[in-house]
Amino acid sequence: MTNPSKKLGVIVGVDGNVSQVGMYSMSNDSQLLWYGDVLTGPKIGAFLTINQNDVKIIATVLSEKVVDQQNTVRSIEFDNRFHKDSINRVITLKTKGVIEENKFQVTSQYVPMVGNEVTLTTKEDLNLIFGLEPGEDSIYIGETLLERQPINVPINKFFASHIGIFGNTGSGKSNTLHKTYLELFKSRYRNAILDCSQFFVIDFNGEYTSTNSFEVGEENKKIFKINTGQVQSDKLPIKKEYLFNADILAILFDARAATQVPFLRKAINLWNENKFDGKSIARFVVGTIKKILTSGDAASSDAKDNWIEVAKQYVKNDLFEELNKLNYHSQNKAYMYIEDNSTKYINEKSELDPNALKFLKIDKIEREIAAFFEKADEIERLKMHLKFQKVHQSSWKSTNIEHLNPLFNRIDSAFSSLSKVINIVDCIEKSFKTMNIISLVHANQEIKRLIPMLMCKMVYDEQKSAVAGNDVNQTKHLIIDEAHNILNSEYRNNGDDWQDYRLSVFEEIIKEGRKFGFYLTLSSQRPADISTTIMSQLHNYIIHRLVNEKDLKMLENTMPTLDRNSYQMIPSLGQGEAIITGSAMQVPVFVKVEKEENNRPNSDDIILTKLWSENK
């Protein structure tokens, strides 16, 4: 036999989904003992039940007040003495859903009516509200703040979605992120997850690099500690076509849209089309000096010297003696040289004759360039190509070399950093394990902004290629901690084309990724800095304490499942307390996320007094 419910009051007013309850008594106990169960009293945020025939309308308390029958506005002063039956207590409820046929659902089919009786929500009904579909697999994440009910998150609805975890520093978001995936790996699906899913964590602060993080086992985890300050940094495997991409390199080199980006596009397109080897690139770059010498005054006056300056970086300097001595004869519009005491001219618009080629040692230079290219790594090869392209594109006055020189200062710096942290490969199929942590705490700024985008684009395209047109039999999960570092929407307003490219990569992932089995989890302390397009495409949210007005406004605009009452509670959440809302949850739930005592991220606050005591 079901126990009767504790009667609290009656509906005395209804306005849409908000109703007023006249309470039977002034009881304001925060908890009530009812048939052996400790139930939450009618305080703000608590669940109450409105009984309408066989339907239970579930509502939460929005506000409460008293109506004083003894003291009125005509009183000279408020008489705060209690008079029997003089004060009525009125609480305001907001409808959340209904329980019908032993199942909770969010619906507008039923509305409260004046005269409906209001009772405490029983433990059985709370289980239905917070519970899952029968047989639905889930992970435990914590307890509700008021009711102390265990909260389980459905695996399918939660992890097969894009997730946002937001909160100020110290609010517990790093612990929540780690706890969520830790519980997933502890589930009964662990072995299957290890077989057919991969996880990539972009870790800007090095919080997830401990040996036991996520408890997947060392054999299933790979940690890449990216360090641009050391020669012996871990190297990320990157497929060639993703690095040798004009848009990617424009970002890496901070190329200017008006002059430097067109140069890069032309040079990279040429590189990708020709697929140079040592002989072909040597023939190509030597072709540039041949054309310079036979172009008369069509070529820039400094074109020859610019070409020699680049070539000297790859060829022994003693091979350039004759080339250096070449003088331009302005009247004849031809280069001249002296051989066997006789003056010889290189004719305009005609090929260099074999004698001139031999005298100028151009054949030997060509062989040395080919030999250098064959021995060089991929980055050094591309660098060589770009330097000769700078000369080639500026030699006939179509491009001002002065506009390109600042770019090459940045190219040297960027390639120097990049060569320490990436390893160019043809295939990444066996380069990663189930859990992959990419720590960027010791990377410089240009690598921090490039590597996440490079990795995400590459892994997303691999997943898309593998499953497009087929059933999804594998999944990829990309987890970005401190996501505002790379998804800042303000960059889009700076007028630089390459900034748009970076955001468009992630916007494509978040719009299209779900149907390809590619899921994104973003964690950030500044949701207002993240592109609104990306924010609006998230399906589930775990919100810790946020106090900044811009951050709160962003959530209000992009989270349709968050009601006003829950929204107003965000600034007052304590450490580890959060609101879980979204497609995986029937109603927004206030949760105290369970903190792992031993296995958690390296994000604990420093206790200064302890530190100073140990270092006396």
N, C-alpha and C positions, 0 to 999 in steps of 0.2 A: 504494500500500500504506500502511495506517495504521500509524503508529509505535506501538510498545508503550508502555504507561503505566509510569511510575516507581512501583515497589512500595514501600510504606512499612511495612505491618504487617498484622495480622490481628485480626478481631473476637474478643474474649475474654469479652465480657459484654454482655447486652442487657436494658434495662429500659424497655419501651414504645418511645418514639421516641428514647431516649438509649442510646448504646452505648459500650463501652470498647474501645480498640484497643491491643493489645500491639505496640509498634514493633520493627521488625527491627534497627534500629541507633539509636545515640544522636545521630544527626545532627540538629542544631537550626538549620540554616541558614534564615535568613528568606526567602531566594530560592534557587531551584535552576535550573540551566541544563539543559534536557532537549530534545535534538534541535533545538537552535536557538531554542527558546522559553524566556524567563525566566518561571518559574512561582513562585507564592507558596508558601513552605514551610508546614509544618503548625503555624502559630501561631494563637492565639486569633482567631476571626472568619473564618479562611480556609476556603475550600471544599475538601473532599476527596470522593473517589468510593469508594463501597462497591460492589464488583462481585459481582453475584448472577446467574449464568448470563448471559443476554443483556441484562439490565437493569442500569443504573447508578443506584444510589441516591445522591443528592447530599445531603451533610451539611456542617454547619459545626462548627468546633472550639469547644467550650465551655470546656474546661479541660485542663490537663496536669499530670502529676506524675511522680515517679520512685518505683519500688519497689526498695529497697536489700536485696539478698540477703545482703550481707556484714555489714552493721550491723543489728542488730535492737533491739527495745525492751529486751532484756536487757543490751545493752551499757552499760558504765559511762559512757562518753562517746562521742559520735558521731565515728566515724573518717571524716574527710572526704577521705582519700586515695582515689584512684580505683583500683579493682581490676578487672582484666579480667573481663568477664562477671558483675560483681557487681551492676550497676545496670540495671534494666529501666525503660524509659520507657513511660508509659501516658497516652493522651489520651482525652478524652471528646468524643463527637460527638452532634449533634442533627440528626435527619433533616429535610430541607427539601422534598424531592420526588424525582422520578425522571426519568431520560432513557430513553425507550423509543421505538424506531423513529425515532431522530434528532429527538426532540421532548421538551422539558422540560415537565413538568406537576406541579402540587402535588396529591398523592394519598396516601392511607394504604393503598393496595392492597398495597404491598411494604414489608416491614420487614427490617432487618438480621438476620442469623443468625450464631451463633458459627461461626467458621471462614471467613466471607467475607473476601476479601482487600481491603485498602484501598490506593488509589493516589492520586497527585496528580491533580487535575482539569485536564484539558488545555485549551488555548486554544479548541479547537473546542467543547468542552462548556461552557466559560464563556460563549461566544457564544450558545449555546442558552439558558443560564440567564438572562442579562441581555438577550437579544435579544427580538425581536418576532415576531408572526405573519408568515408570508410575505406580502409586499406591503403590510404595515401602515405607514401614514404616521406619521412621528414627528418630534420636534425633539431636537436635541442639547443636553444640559444640563451635562455634566461627565464626570469619570472616577471610577471606584470607588477607594476609598482604598487598598486592599491590592493589588488586581490590576492597577490602572491601565487597566481596561477602559473604553472609551467607553460612556456611558449615554445612551440615547435614550428619551424619554418618548412613548408612543403618543398621538397627538393626540385621537382619538375617546374613548378611555377616560379620559383625563386632563381635557381641557377641557370635555367634556360631563358634568361632575360638579361637586359642591361641593368646594372645595379649602381646606385649612388650612395656613398657613405660620407656624410659631411659632419663637421664639428670643429669647434675652436681647438687650439693647442691645449692638450691636457684633458680633453673631454672624454677620451677613451676610444676614438675612432680607429686607431691602429690596432688596439686589442680586439675590437669588434671585427675588423677585416680579417685578422689572423684567426680569430675564434671561429668565424663563419666557415672558412675553408678547412680549418683543422677538423671541425666536426664532420664535414663532408668526407674527408679522407678516413675518418674513424667509422664511417657508416658501413653497412654490409656490402656496399657497392665498390669498396676500395679496390679490389683486384681488377674489376672491369674498368674502373676509372684509369688505373695505371696502364691498361692495355689500349684504350681507344680515345684518351683525351690528353691534351697538353695545356699547361698553365704557364703563362709568362708574366712575371712580376717586374714592373719598372719601379725600382726602389731608389728614390732620390736621396734618402737619408741613411741608407744602410741599416734599416731596422729589421730586415727579414733574412739576414745573412748567417744567423747562428746555425750550427750543425743540425739541430733538431727542429728547426722551424717547419711548420705544417706536418711534421711527423710522416713524411712519405718514404723515409729511408734514404740513406746516402746514395744507394745504387740507382734511385729514381729521381735524384735531384742534381742540378748543375748550377753552381753559383759563379757568375761572371763579375769579378770585382774590377771595374773599369777605372784605370788610374792614368790620367794624361801626364802626371808629374813624374812617372817612372817608366823606364824602358821596358821593364818586365811586367807589364800589365796583362791581365787576362784579355784574350782577343775574341770578339764576337764573330761568328761566321756570317758573312753577308754575300749574297749572290751578286755576281758581277753586274748584271743588268740593273740592279737597284742602285748601286753606287754610281755607275756611269750613266746617269740620267741628268739632263740639263736642269730640271726643276730642283732635284735634290742638291746638285752641286751649287746652284744659285743660292740655296739656303746656307750651305756649308761655307761658301765664300763671301756671303753677304753682298752679292752682286747687285749693282745699281740697275734699275729696270730700263732706263733709257739707252745706255750704251753697252754695259757689260753683259747683261742677260742675252741680248741678241748675239754677241760674240760667242758666248758659251753655247747657245743653242746650235749655232752653225758648226762650231768645233766638235761638239759631242755627236751631232748627227753624222758628221763626216767620219768620226771615229767608229761609231756603231755600224755604219754602212760598209766601211772598208775592211773591218776586222783585220787590222794590220798585223803582219809578222815583221821580223827584223828587216828582211830584204825590201818589202813593199813600203814600209815607212821611211827607210833610208832613201829609196828611190823618190818618194814623194817630197821629202824635205830638201833633198839635193835639187830636185826639180825647181824648188822655190829660188835657190840662189842662181841657177841657170837662167831662170826667167828674169830675175832682177838684172843680171849682167847683160841680157839681150833686149831690155825694154827701153833703152835710151833714157830720155828725160821723163818717160811715163812713170818710172819708179821713183820713190822718195829718195832724196839725196843721202839719207842715213840708212836706207834699207839694207845695203850690203854689210855695213858695220853692225847693224842690229842682228843680222843673221849670224855673223861670225861670233858675236858675243854669246849667243845661245849655243852655237855649235861647240864652242870651246869647253862647255861644261861636260861634253860627252866624248870629245876627241882630243888626242895629244896636241898641245899648243904649237909644236914645231911644224905641223902640217899647214899652218895658216900664213906662213911667211909671205908667199907669193900673192895670196888673196889680199892680204893687208896692203901690199904695195900697189895694187891696182888703182889707177887714177882715172877720174872721169874727164873726158875731153869734151867741153861744152859745145865747141864749134862742130865737131864731128858727131856729137851726141852718141858717144861710144866710150866704153872703158878701154884703156890702153895699158900694155905692159911691155917690158923690154926683155927680149930673149936673144942671146948670142949677139949682143950689141945692136940689135935692130928693134925698132918700135913696131908693135903689132896691135891691131885693133880688134875688139870683139864686136862684130857687126850687129847692128840693131835688127831685131825681128828675124834673126836666123839662128840656127842651132850652133852651139859651141863646137868648133872643130876638134878632132881627137888630139891634136897637138896642144891646144889650149887646155883641154881637160887634164892632159898629162902634166903640163907645166904647172897648172894651178893645184895639182894633187887632189882634184875633186873625187876621182875614183877611190883613192885611199880614204878620204874623209867619209865617203859613202859606206865603205866596208866597216869602218870603225863605228859609225852610227848604228849600223845593223847589228854589230857584235854587242854593243852596249845594250841595245833594246832586248836582245835575246836573253841576256843575263839578268836584266832588271825585273823587279816584281811589278805587279799590275799597277800599283799607285805611281811608282816611278815612271812607268811607261806612259801613263796618262799625263803626268806632269810634263814629260818631255814633249808629247804631242801638243799640249796647250801652249807651251813656250814657243814652239816653231809656228803654231797657228797665229800667235800674237804678231810675229814678224810677217807671216804670209798675208794676214788680213789688213795689216797697216802699210804694206810696202807700196800699194798703188793708190794711196791717199783716200781710200774709201772709209777707213777707220783711223781715228787719231790715236796714235800709240800712247800719248800722254793720258788718255782716258782709261787705258787698259793697265798701265803700270801700277796704280794703287791696288787693283784687283790681284795682281800677281804677288804683291806683298802679303796679302791675306791668303792666297793659295799656298804659299810656302809654309805659313804658320798652320793653316788648317790641315794640310797633308801631313805635316810633321806630327800633329796630334792624332790624326786619323790612323796613320800607319802603326801607331802604338796599340790601338784598341780594336782594329778589325782585321779579319783574315778573309780574303776574297776566295770564295769557293764556287764550284759549278753546281753543287747540289747541297741542300741543307737537311735532307731526309733523316740522316743519322747524326746530325750535329747537336740536337737538343734532346732532353729527357722529358719525363712527365712534368716535373716542376722545374722551372728555369727562373732564377733570380738574377736580374741585371741591376747591380748596384752602381749608382752614378755619384755616390757621395764624394769621390775623389776625382771626378771628371771636370774639365773646364766648361765654361758656358756654351761654347759652340758645339761641343760634343754632347752636352746635356740636351740641347734642343734638337740635335740631328738624330742621335741614336734611337730614341723612342719612336720617332716617325719612320725611320728606316726599318726598324724591326717590325713595327706594326704593319706597315705597308707590305713588307715581304711575307710575313706570316699569314696575313689576311689573304693576299693573292694566292699563296700556296693552298690554303684551305678552300678558297673559292674555286680554284682550278680542280681540286681533288673531288669536290662534291657537286659541282654545277651539273644539272641535268640528271643526277643520280640521287638515290636515297642517302641521307646523311648518316654515315657510319663511323664518323670521328668528329670530335669537337675541339675547338681551341678557345681558351679563356684568357683574355688579356686583362691584367690587373695593374692599374696605374695609381700609385700612391703620390700624394701631392700633385694632383692632376692639373692644377691651375698653372704650374710651371710651363706646361707645353700647350695648354688649350685656352690660353688667354684670348678672349674675343677682342680686346683693345687693339691688338696688333693688326686686325683687319682694317682698322680705320687709318693706318699710317700711310696708305697709298702704295705699298710695295707688293708687287704681284706674288712674290714668293711666300709672303705671309698667308695669302689666300690659299695657296697650294697646301700648306701645312694643315690648316683647318679643314680644307675640303677632303683631305685623306681621312681624317677622323670622322667627319660628318658622313662620308660614304659608308664607313665601317658601321656607324651606329644606326644608319637608316637601313642598310641592306644586309648587315652581317648576320642577323638572327636567322634568316632563311638558309644561310650557308653553314649554320652551326658554329658561328663565331660570336662570342659574348664578351661584353666590356664591363669591367667594374672600375668605377672611378672613386677615389678617396681624396678629399680636399678640405682645407680649412677656410677656403674662400670660394664658395660656389658662385658668387656674383661675378668672378673673373672668368668663369668658363662660358664658352659660347652658348647662347640661349638655344640654338638649334640642337646642340648636343644634350643640354640639360632636359629639354622637352621630350627627348626620345628615350629617356630612362624609364624603366618599368617599375622598379622597386627601389625604395629609399630607406636608409637607416639614418635618422637625423639625431645627432647629439647636440649638445649646447651650442647655440650660435647667438651672438648678441649684436653683430653689425647689422645696421638697418638695410644696407644694400643686399647682404646675403639673405636676410629674411624675406625681403621683397622678391628676390629671385625665386625662392622656394614657393612663395605664395602664387607667383605667376606661372610656375611650371609644374606644380604638383596638384592635379585635379582631385586626388583622393584625400588631401589633407584639409580637414575642416577648420573653421576659425578658432574654435576652442583649443584644439591641439596646437595650432600654429602659435597661439599666444603663450603656450606653455614652454616653447623651445628655449627662450633665454634663461629660464629658471631650472633647467635640467641639471642634475648633479653629475659627478664623474661616473662614467659607465652607464648612465641612464640615457635612453634613446626612445624615439618614436619609430616604429616600423610601419610602413604604409606602402601601398602599391597593389599591383595585380595579384600578388601572392597572399595578401591578407584581406579578410572580409571587412574589417574595420581597422582604423589606425590604432595601434597598440603601444602603450607605454611600457617599456621593458627595462629591467636592470640586467644588462648583459653580464653573463657569468665571466669572471676574470680567471684566466688560467694562472695558477700560482707559479708554476715552474717553467712552462713552455709558452713564452709570450714575446712580442717584439721588443727590440732594444729602444724603447721609447719612454721608459719611466722617468719621472721628474728627478732631477738631482737633489739630494738632501744635503744642502751646503754644510750644515753643522756637523753631519757625519763625516763629510769629506775633510773638513778642516780639523776635526778631532783626530782623524787617522794620520794627518800630516803635520802633527805638532813637532 
